[in-house]
Amino acid sequence: MKHVLSLGVFALAAACSHGTPVEPEARSAPPSVAPTAEAAEPTSEAAHGPMQAPFVLLLSRPTPEADGRELAVSATLLLERPSTDPIELEVRLPRGATLLSGTARQTLTALPRGKHGFSWRLALAQPLTEAEPLIVTADLRPAHDAYGAHAERRFPEASANTRRSPAVRPPPGRPPLPPSLRATTTHGSSTR
């Protein structure tokens, strides 16, 4: 296989160096197969571009009001293209908080492309913590047979100490590598 590939590369290089164009080999279709003039259906990615999220949910840092007992919260939903499917927007309050203004759950229909802002005011019985955060979610659940989308933002966000460990673990059911095969790092280089 290596020799065939090397020979092909050598032949191509020799043809290019002499200015002689290399023409592809002409092949004809078998007599039982007639050529068609129709183009193949484009793939989904070719027709619609690469897959991307239908929306992005942003949560602004809440602003304390009334000596910290109330919070003004705002969120922005960014749509790259118009949404014909309903998007459900929900704000989940921590224990002891009450909603003073805004709607806790709303279904948004026929949203045009662009930025859409939402705001709420909350009364707090205690400060927000990582254990009791404010959570805003947006869910797209198409009526037809297609994938949906989910976005979630929290305040306060989880700190680095409470996030999952970045250590790579083998999938369940797969034994770990024996020590002799594990890579070790020494002064920026990997050795085995």
C-alpha positions as CSV (number, residue, x, y, z in Angstrom):
1,M,0.0,0.0,0.0
2,K,2.8,2.4,0.9
3,H,4.6,1.7,-2.4
4,V,1.4,2.3,-4.4
5,L,0.9,5.6,-2.6
6,S,4.5,6.6,-3.1
7,L,4.4,5.7,-6.7
8,G,1.3,7.8,-7.2
9,V,2.8,10.9,-5.5
10,F,6.0,10.5,-7.5
11,A,4.0,10.3,-10.8
12,L,2.0,13.4,-9.8
13,A,5.1,15.3,-8.9
14,A,6.8,14.3,-12.2
15,A,3.8,15.4,-14.3
16,C,3.5,18.7,-12.5
17,S,7.2,19.5,-12.8
18,H,7.1,19.1,-16.6
19,G,4.1,21.3,-17.1
20,T,2.1,18.4,-18.4
21,P,-1.4,18.4,-17.0
22,V,-2.6,15.1,-15.5
23,E,-6.1,14.3,-16.8
24,P,-8.5,12.2,-14.8
25,E,-9.3,8.8,-16.3
26,A,-12.5,8.9,-18.3
27,R,-15.0,6.4,-17.1
28,S,-18.4,5.6,-18.6
29,A,-21.4,4.4,-16.7
30,P,-22.5,0.8,-17.2
31,P,-25.1,0.6,-20.0
32,S,-27.9,-0.4,-17.5
33,V,-27.4,2.9,-15.5
34,A,-28.6,6.0,-17.3
35,P,-27.1,9.4,-16.2
36,T,-29.6,11.7,-14.4
37,A,-29.9,15.5,-14.6
38,E,-31.2,15.8,-11.0
39,A,-28.9,16.9,-8.2
40,A,-28.8,15.0,-5.0
41,E,-30.7,16.4,-2.0
42,P,-28.4,18.5,0.1
43,T,-27.6,17.3,3.6
44,S,-29.2,19.1,6.5
45,E,-25.9,20.9,7.3
46,A,-25.4,21.9,3.7
47,A,-28.9,23.3,3.4
48,H,-29.1,25.1,6.7
49,G,-25.4,25.6,7.7
50,P,-23.7,24.1,10.7
51,M,-25.8,23.2,13.7
52,Q,-26.1,26.0,16.3
53,A,-28.2,26.8,19.3
54,P,-31.5,28.4,18.4
55,F,-31.1,30.9,21.2
56,V,-28.8,32.1,24.0
57,L,-30.0,33.0,27.5
58,L,-28.1,35.8,29.3
59,L,-28.7,36.7,33.0
60,S,-27.6,40.2,34.1
61,R,-26.2,40.5,37.6
62,P,-29.2,41.2,39.9
63,T,-29.3,44.6,41.5
64,P,-30.1,44.9,45.1
65,E,-32.9,47.3,46.1
66,A,-34.5,48.3,49.4
67,D,-31.5,47.6,51.6
68,G,-30.8,44.3,49.9
69,R,-34.2,42.8,50.7
70,E,-35.3,43.1,47.1
71,L,-33.6,42.3,43.8
72,A,-34.1,43.5,40.3
73,V,-33.3,40.7,37.8
74,S,-33.1,41.0,34.1
75,A,-32.5,38.3,31.4
76,T,-32.0,38.6,27.7
77,L,-32.9,35.9,25.1
78,L,-30.9,36.2,21.9
79,L,-32.4,34.6,18.8
80,E,-30.2,34.0,15.8
81,R,-33.3,33.4,13.6
82,P,-37.1,33.7,14.2
83,S,-38.7,31.1,16.4
84,T,-41.9,29.6,15.2
85,D,-41.9,27.0,18.1
86,P,-42.9,28.2,21.6
87,I,-40.1,28.9,24.1
88,E,-41.0,28.6,27.8
89,L,-39.2,31.0,30.0
90,E,-39.2,30.4,33.8
91,V,-37.7,32.0,36.8
92,R,-37.3,29.6,39.8
93,L,-37.0,31.4,43.1
94,P,-34.9,30.2,46.1
95,R,-36.7,29.2,49.3
96,G,-38.2,32.2,51.1
97,A,-38.2,34.5,48.0
98,T,-41.4,35.9,46.5
99,L,-42.0,37.4,43.1
100,L,-43.0,41.1,43.3
101,S,-43.3,41.8,39.6
102,G,-42.9,39.8,36.4
103,T,-44.2,36.4,35.5
104,A,-42.6,33.3,36.9
105,R,-43.4,31.1,33.9
106,Q,-44.4,32.4,30.4
107,T,-44.7,30.8,27.0
108,L,-43.2,32.9,24.2
109,T,-44.6,32.3,20.7
110,A,-43.6,33.6,17.3
111,L,-40.5,35.5,18.4
112,P,-38.6,37.5,15.7
113,R,-34.9,37.3,15.4
114,G,-33.0,39.6,17.8
115,K,-32.8,40.5,21.5
116,H,-35.7,40.0,23.8
117,G,-35.5,41.4,27.4
118,F,-37.4,40.2,30.5
119,S,-37.3,41.5,34.1
120,W,-38.5,40.5,37.5
121,R,-38.4,42.0,41.0
122,L,-38.0,39.6,44.0
123,A,-38.3,40.0,47.8
124,L,-35.7,38.0,49.6
125,A,-36.0,36.4,53.1
126,Q,-32.3,35.6,53.0
127,P,-29.3,36.3,50.7
128,L,-28.9,34.2,47.6
129,T,-26.3,31.4,47.9
130,E,-24.9,28.7,45.7
131,A,-27.1,26.2,47.7
132,E,-30.2,28.5,47.2
133,P,-29.7,30.3,43.8
134,L,-32.0,32.2,41.5
135,I,-32.4,30.1,38.4
136,V,-33.7,31.3,35.0
137,T,-34.4,28.7,32.3
138,A,-35.5,28.8,28.6
139,D,-36.9,25.6,27.0
140,L,-37.7,25.1,23.3
141,R,-40.0,22.1,22.7
142,P,-41.0,21.9,19.1
143,A,-44.4,20.5,18.3
144,H,-43.0,18.5,15.3
145,D,-40.5,15.7,15.6
146,A,-37.3,17.7,16.1
147,Y,-34.7,18.4,18.8
148,G,-35.5,21.0,21.4
149,A,-33.2,23.2,23.4
150,H,-32.6,24.1,27.0
151,A,-30.6,27.0,28.6
152,E,-30.1,27.7,32.2
153,R,-28.5,30.5,34.1
154,R,-28.0,30.7,37.9
155,F,-27.1,33.5,40.3
156,P,-24.9,33.2,42.1
157,E,-23.0,30.9,39.7
158,A,-21.2,27.8,41.2
159,S,-17.7,28.6,42.3
160,A,-14.7,26.6,41.1
161,N,-14.7,24.6,44.3
162,T,-18.2,23.2,43.7
163,R,-17.9,22.5,39.9
164,R,-17.2,19.0,38.7
165,S,-13.6,17.8,38.7
166,P,-11.9,18.2,35.3
167,A,-10.1,14.9,35.9
168,V,-10.7,12.5,33.0
169,R,-12.3,9.2,34.0
170,P,-12.9,6.2,31.9
171,P,-16.5,5.4,30.9
172,P,-18.4,3.1,33.3
173,G,-17.5,-0.6,32.8
174,R,-14.1,0.2,31.3
175,P,-11.2,-0.7,33.6
176,P,-8.5,2.0,34.3
177,L,-5.2,1.8,32.5
178,P,-2.5,-0.1,34.2
179,P,0.3,2.1,35.7
180,S,2.8,1.0,33.0
181,L,0.6,2.5,30.2
182,R,-0.4,5.8,32.0
183,A,1.3,8.9,30.6
184,T,3.3,11.0,33.1
185,T,4.3,14.6,32.6
186,T,7.9,15.7,33.3
187,H,8.8,19.4,32.7
188,G,6.1,19.9,30.1
189,S,6.8,16.7,28.1
190,S,4.9,13.5,28.1
191,T,6.6,10.2,28.7
192,R,5.5,6.7,29.0
